[in-house]
């Protein structure tokens, strides 16, 4: 054994390694059935990776270890021991070592070892685990691994309780994720939706204040740090916070509440300086006004000084679009130029203060266009965040395994406050390609697969395929990973999409079919084939294009598919219930997963009936009674579905599909 590794102490010396060691022992005892678990040492030791650390060309050269004895997953890029993960597992007969470049990597190495031993973590909470029984003597694996993507993160959205977020933070490293992003200063709006039970009058509102939210965020940050994960923060809210209005969400404020000394700092749109559509969070400032821009810069710098625990601070402008200032002075620079001026000044002040926090700058809406006159002074501080929020999710970044050709599709021209954003992949990527001409630094995709479309694609299979292909295309696109802006409970009717996302971000060579087979075997056991058959039929028959408004509202093909889907659900519902009952005595976790599928068959049957009628031209007034009945069923089932479905988003999005014209 490597002499350098033999000197690792048995008891870890940091809170993060103590946690990894506790997880090692907890799952080791469950796996082997033995009280002493596994005899494995843990350590952070970048030097153990030898000449390969930072060389970027080959897998590390580790003295006394024969590469032929190891599984190796390594890609050729310089490795930063704080930002990049790598681990080595050398375990024979239940004894050995796991060593990583940082504490996060060690924890991921622990979970990866258990994965190699047949353990599966297919959704958060203990109800989403499968732990087999294995003889300690059969616990052997030698693996050297480095994830293919630096950025593998989850961002809070939707409606969530403290427990929901803590559960997904706990689960994330088991699935290969390494980062978590808390939007806003205290994520108040996401918690408020849950505790007030917005949209669900079957559950009484609970007391909830901003003080609760601040307490929650402190606990979540502690959970993130305990696992050594990269902590992203804020994003939305700088514009309104800098003029004294709290960034608690997309709440409206009356025009009369705006002080005159603050009104002059707001963007002039349509000849008026007021909150855009009444919402402070969606309002841009008059960035040519030094009082406005300096107020925002000062607010950012103050925050960083007070929150040095933030690894990646997101600096975004006002949300929404076609809302930039139209005054004569602001027109002298484009919105991206105004943005670049401000973030350059933020960097200058942070540098003077000796603060090294990274800043994520945003390519989103009007900022999809590149600056025309101003360039970034210190690219090393910044990470480029590409957020194609208007893109389609019925197709992927790749076509036949290849990304769209650079330079072939021009960007749409920019016209102040008259922008109509494209859905197609090619025109969305044209913005990224232009930005990469002016910024060659670190970057990631900030995408929304699991925010809206997880509620529009009713099987989870087709969307998971899109996620798999999108991630496989990130390298071709020059992007260093993905941070997923999403509901936290994206596990209905299953969690295949999230499972695929985490594992494929770690290893882009994983075939989707292999991951799906692995997931279904763990989640449904002997009933895996039944679960796949049911969901594959939903994927085939319930048109995702239709629910995204990408087909005509009156569409015979979609109509016929929905009619067949309703019959499909009716046929599979008793089979799924029967399977759930059979599984209950053998594996309660799998029985619960099958009950969730049965609930989805009930919901999908009614949705298919509604959508078939809509596609045939039935007036929405005639659809509403059945929709209200379905919505009531979903809301009444919320206590049973709370860990897997965001009912707030599911009902909001599907009500829009049912009642809106396009």
N, C-alpha and C positions, 0 to 999 in steps of 0.2 A: 504494500500500500504506500502511497505517496507520503514521504516523511513529513512534508509540510502539513499535511492533513492529519497525521497521527497526533499532532500536538494540540488539536482543537480540544478545548475544555468541554466536559460533559454538560455542565450547567451553563446555559446562555447568560449573558451579562446585561442585556438590555430588555426593556419592556416588550419591544417588538419581537425579539427572539424568544423571550419567555412565552409570549403568546403562541408563536410557531411551535415551540416545544410542547405546550399544553395541547395544541391541536394534534400534534404527532402522537402523543400519548392517548388522547381521547379516542381517536379513530383507530390507533393501533390495538387498543384493548377490544374495541368492537370487532375489528377484523379477525383477530386471532382468538378471541375469547379468553385471553390470558391476562391476569392482573397486572403483569409488568410490561405489557405491550411490546414495543420493539426497542431494541438497543441501538439507537442511532444518534450520533452527534450532529449538532447544527452549528454553523458558523458563517459570519460575513467575512470574506477574505478575498478581495479582488486580486491580490497578488498571486493567489493560488492558480489563477488562470494563465499565468506565465506570459510568454511572448505574444500570445494572441490578443491580449487585452489592449485595445486601441489600435492594433495593427490594421484591422479591417480587411485582410485578404483571406485568411484561412481560419479554421477553428483553432482555439488556443492549443499551444503545446504545453502539456502538463507533465512534468517529470515523473517517471516511474509508472505512468499509466499508458497502456497500449490502446491507441484509438480503435484498433480492431475489436476490442472487447466492448465497445460502447455503441449505443444508438447515438447518432449525432444530428442535431438540427442547429445549423449555424448559418448566418448570412453575412455577407462581406460588407460591413460598414463599421466605421470607428465606434467603439463602445465607451460610453460615459457611465461611470460606475454609479452615479446617482440617478440619472434619467433612464438608463437602459437596464433591462433585466437579463440575467444569465444565471444558470445554476448547473451544478454537477451532482448527480445522485450515484453513489457507489454503495449499494446495499446487497449483501449476500447472506441468505438464511436469516433475515430479520435483524442483522447487525451491519453497521457501516456509518456512512457520513452523507450529509447533504450540505453543500456549501454554495453560497451565492455572492453576487457582487454587491448586494445590499440586503437589508432585512426583508424587504418585500419579495425579493427573489428566493430567499430561503423558504418563506411561507409558501410561495407558489411551487417550489420544489417539493415540499411536503405533500401538497395536494396532488401534484403530478405523480408522485410515487404511488399514492393510494389509487389514483386513476389507473396506473399500470397494473395494480393488483386487482382491478375489477370493480373498484368503488365508482359510483356515479352520483353526481350532484346535479340533478336535472331541473331544479327550481329552488328558490329560497325556502327556508324553514326546514326542520327535520322531516316534514312530510314530503320533501322533495329529494330524499336521499335513498340510495340503494347501496348497502354495505354487505358484501358476501362474507362467508366464513372461509378462512384460509389458514393453513398450517404455517407456523412461523418459518419452518424450514423451506417453505416454498416462496417466501417473500424475498425475491431477488430481482434487482434491476440495476443496470448501468446505463446512465443517460446523461449526455451533455446537451443542454438546450439553451437557445436564445430565441426569444420571440421574433417574428418577422416584422413586427410593427412596434415602434416606441409608444405610440398613443393608443390606448385600449381602454376607453372610458365610458362611463354612464353619467348622464346629466338628469337631474330631477325635473320632472314635469308632471302634469296631470293632477290628481287628487291623492294625497298620501298622508298616512299617519306616521308618527315617529317610529313605530314598530315596523311599518312597511319599509322605511328607508334603512333602518338599522339592519333589517333582514337582508336587503339587497347588497348593502355594504359588506356584510359577513359572507354572502354567497359569491360576490364578484371575483375574488382571487381564486376561488375553486373552479371558476369557468374560464380563467385566463385573463380577466380584466385587471388593470393596474391603477386606475384613476377614478376619482369621483368628483362631480361638479355640482356644487350647490349654487343655483342661480339666485340673484338678488343678495341682499345683505343677510337676510334671515329666512328666505324661502317662504315667507308668510302666506302668500296667496295659495300655494300648493297644500299647505297644512290646513288653512282656513276652509278650503273646499271640502276636505274630509271631515273635520270636526264640526263644521256647520251643516254637513251633509247636504250640500247644495244640490238642488234638483231632486232630492229624495225625501218626500214628506212622510215616508213610512218610518224614518229614523229621526228622533228628536235632536235638534242642534245641541251641541255641548259647549260649555264655556270655553272660549279661546281668545287669547289676546296676543299682542306682539311680544309681550314678555314670555309667554309660553314658547313662541317661535324662536326667540333668542336662546332660550334654555335648550330647545331641541337641537338647534344648530351647534351649540357647544358640545352636546353629547355626540352628535354625528361626526363632528371634526375629530373628537377624541377617538371614535371608532375607526375613522379613516387613518389617523396617525398610528394607532395601535397595530394596524396591518401594514404600515410602511407605505401606504398608497399615496399617489400624487394627488394633491388637493387643488382643484380648480375652484375659483370663486367669482361671484358677482355677475358681470356681464351687463344685464339690464339695470337701469336706474340712475346712471351717473348724471344725466341731464337734469332730471327733476330733483334729485338730492342736492345738486349744487345750487339750486335756487330755493331750497327750503321745503320742498314737497316730498314726503316719504315715498319710497319705491316699494310699496306693499302689493303691487299688482296692477292689473289693467282696470283700475277703478276710475270713475268719472268725478270731476270736480266742476262746480259751477263757475262760469266766467267771472261772476261777481266776487269770488274768493281770491282772485289774483291781485296782489298788491301792485300798484302802478310802478313802483321801482323794480319789480320783477317782470312785469309785462314787457318792458323795453328790451329784456334779455331773450324773449321768445322769438322763434322764427316768424317772419311775416309771410303768411300764406293766404293768397286771395285777398290781399290788402288788409288783413287783420292779424294782430298779434294776440293769440289766445291758445289755449291747449288744443292740440289737434284732435278733433272729434270729441273734445271734452276730457281727454285722457292724458294726464301729465307724463306717464311713462312713454307715450307715443309721440311726444312733442320734441322737435329739434330746437336748438338754441340758435340765436343770431350769432354764428361763429365768427363773423368779422368784427363783432363788438368785443373789444378787449376785456370788458367787464364780464361778459358771458363766458368766453373761452377760458379766461384765467380762473373764474370761479370753478369751472369743471376740472381744470388741471389741479388746482389747490385741493379740491375734494378728493381726487384720486391719490395724490401724494399723502394727504393726511391719513387716508384709509390704509395705505401700505405701511406707513410708520406704525400704525396701531395694530396691524394684522400681519406680522412677519411670518406667521404660520402658513400663509398662502404660498403655494408653489407657483401656480399659474393664475395671474389676475387677468380677467377678461375685461377689456375696455371697449365698450360698445356705445354707439350713439342711441338716439331715440328709436323706438320700435316703429313698425309700420312703414309705409312708403308714400312717395309723392307728397312729402311733408317738409321739405327743406326750405330755408329762407329765400325769399325772392327779392329782398332789398338790393339796391344797386351795389353796395359794398360787398355783400355776400356773393353776388354774381361774378365778381372778379376772379374768384377761385371756384373750382368744382367741389362738390361735397367730399370726394376722396382727398383733395388737396387740403381742405380745411382740417380734415381728420388727421392727415399726416403731420401738419404743423403742430397740432396739439399733442399727439403721442410722442413726437420728437422732444417736445418740451418736458413731458412727463419723464421720459428717459433721462434727459439732462439733469433734472432735479433729483431723481432717484440715484443716479450715478454720483452726484455731489454728496449725497447723504450716505453713500456706501451700501445701498440696498440692492440686492441681486435678484429679486423676484422677477420671474419671467412674465412677459405680457403677451396675451393672445390678442392679436388685432384681427378685425372682422372683415371678411369678404361676404357681403350680405346686402340684398336690396340695392340701394344707390351706390353702396361701397363695392359692388361687384365690378364697377368700372375702375380703371387704374387712375392714379393721380397724374395730372398733366404737367405740373410745374415743380412739385416738391417730392423729394426722395427721402427715404429713411436714413438717419444718420448712424444708427448703431444696430444693424440687423441681428447681432448675436443675442440681444435681449428679447427679441420678438419671435413669436410663433404665429404663423399665418393660419387662420381658421376659415376654411372654405365652407359656406353654409348655403347650399342650393335649395332653399326652402320651397321654391315653386316647381321643382322637378317632378317628373312622374316616378312612381314606384311599381308600375306594371312592366317596366323594362329596366335594364341594368346599364352600368357604365360601359360594359363590354358588349361587343357584337362578334360572335364567333371567336371569342377569346381575345379580342383586340379592342383597345380603346380607340375612340374616334381620332382621326388623323389631325395633328396640330396644323393650324393655319388654313384648314379647308373650310371651316364654318366661321364666318365673321361674327363678331359681337353685334347685337342690335345697337343702333345709335342711341346716345343719351340725350334726352330732352328734359330739362328741369321740370319736375312734378307732372310729367306726362308719360311716365314709363308704364309699359304693359309687359309683364315678365313672361318668358317662355316656359313651357313645360318639358319640352323634349330634351334629351340628354345632350345632344350635340351642341345646341346653342347655350345650354348651361355651362358645359365644359369650356366653351370658347372664352368665358370670363376668367376661368382658372388659368388657362393657357397664357392669356395676356398678362395676368398678375405674375406668373412665374418668370416672365421676361424682366420684371423689375425687382423681384424678391426671390432669392435662391436659398433661403434659410429653411429652418424647421417648419413643418406644416402638418395639418390633419384635416380630414373631412368631418364636418359637424352636420350630422344628417338626422332625418326625421322618420325613418322607416316605421318605428314603433311608437310614434306619437298619434298619428291619425290612421294610417293604413292598417295597423294591427286591428282596428275596429271595422275596416272595410273589406279585408280579405279574410273570409270566415273560416278557413281551414288552418291557417298558420303555415302551410307547406309551401305555397307559391311565394309568399313573402320571404320565407326563410331561404328559398333558392335565390331570390334577388339579392338578399344580403350576402349570401355566399359569393355570388358572382361579383358584386360590388367590391367586396373586400379583396378578392383575387385581382381586381383591377387597380387597386390603390398604388401599387408600385409603378405600374405603367403610367399612372397619372402624376407621379412624382409626389405623392402624399405619404406622410409617415404614420398613418393610422386613422382611427375613427373615434370620435366621441359622440355617443348616441343620445340625442335629445328625445326623451321618451317618457311615457307613463311608467311608473315603477312596477305596476302590476300587469306586465305584458305576457301573461302565461295562460291566456284563454283563447282557444280551447286547449292549447298546450304551450310549452315553452321552447319549442324547437327553434324558433327564430332567434331567441336570446342565446340559447345553447350554441347554435351555429355561429352567431356573431362572436362570442367570446373565444371559442376554440379556433375559429378560422383566423381571427386577428392574431392569435398566437402562432398558428401554423397555416399559412395560406395554401399549402399543398394538400390539405385534407379534402377529400372528395365529399361533396354534399351527401351522396347516397350512403357513404360510410357513417357519417355523423348521424343521419336520420335513422339508420338501422340501430346504431348504438343507443340513441336517445329512446326510441320506441321499445327496445328490449328492456332498458332499465325502467322506464315509466309504466309499461303495460305488461311486461313479462310474457306469459303464454298467450295473452290476448293482443300482442303487438300487431299481428296480421289483421285482426278485426279492426283495430284502431286506425291502422294505415288505410285500409280499404274504405272505411267511412270517410276519413278526411280527404283522401285523394279524390273521392267522388265530389265532395263539396268544392274542392279546388277546381275541378274540371267544369262543374255545372253552374256555380254561382260566380258570375262574371265580375272580376275585380275592375276591369275597364269600365263597366257600367256604374259601379258604386263610386268610381272616381270621376264620373261625368265625362268620360272619354269616348262614350258611344252616344248616339242620339237617344233622347229620352224615350221615344217610341221606337223600340228595336225588337224585331221578331226573334232574332237569334238569342238575345239575352232573355227574352220572355220565355222561350221554349226551355232554355237551360234552367231557369228558376222553377218552372213547373216540374221538371224532372227532379230538381233538387228537393222540392217539398216531399215528393213521393220517396225519394232516397232516404231522407231523414226519418220519415214515418216507418220505413222498413227496418232501419238500423236501430231506432230507439229501443225497442224491446230487447234486442240482442245486446246492446250496450248495458242496459240495466241488469240483464241476466249475468253478463260477464262481471259486472261490479259486485253482485251478490256472491258469485263464485269466488272472487278474489278476496273478499272480506276476511274469510277465515285463514287465508294463507299469507296475505300481505296487505295490511290496511292502507299503506301508501298507494299501492297500485289500485286498490278498490276506489280510493278517493279520486285518482286520476280518471278512472273509468266513469265515475259518477259525474265528473266535470264534463266529460265527452257527452254523456247522456243529456246533461243540461244544455250543452251546445246544440244537440240534435233538436231539442224542443225549441230553442230560440231560432235556430237556422230554418226550421220548418216554417215558422211564422214569418220570418223575414223573407224567405223565398216566395211565400204566398203573396206578401205585400209587394215585393219587387216585381213579381210576374204581372200583377194587376197594374202597377205603375207603368211598366214597359208596354202594356197593352192600351194605355191611355185612360185608365180609371182616374177620375178627378180626385184630388187630394182630400177633399171633404169626405169622400166615401172611404178613404183609407184610414182616416184618423181613428175611428172606433177600434179597429183591430190593432193599430199601432199603440193606442193607449192601453189596451189589454196586455200586449206584449211588454210594454214598458213597465207596467205595474208588476208583472211576473218577475222581470229582471230586478227591479228595485226591492221587491219582497225577498228575493234570493240573495241580496247583497251580503248578509252575514255569512252565508255559506260560500260565497264567491269572492269574499273580500281580499283574499291573498293572491288571487289570480286574475281578476278582472277589475279594471277601473270603470265602474258603472257610470260615473259622472261623464267621462268621455264617450263611452260606448253609446249611451242613450242620446247624448247631445249630437254626436256625429250621425248616428243612424236616423234620428228624427229629422236632421237636415236632409238626408238622402230621400226620405219618404215624402217630406212636405215641400221641398224646394224644386222649382223648375230650373232647367238649364238649356 
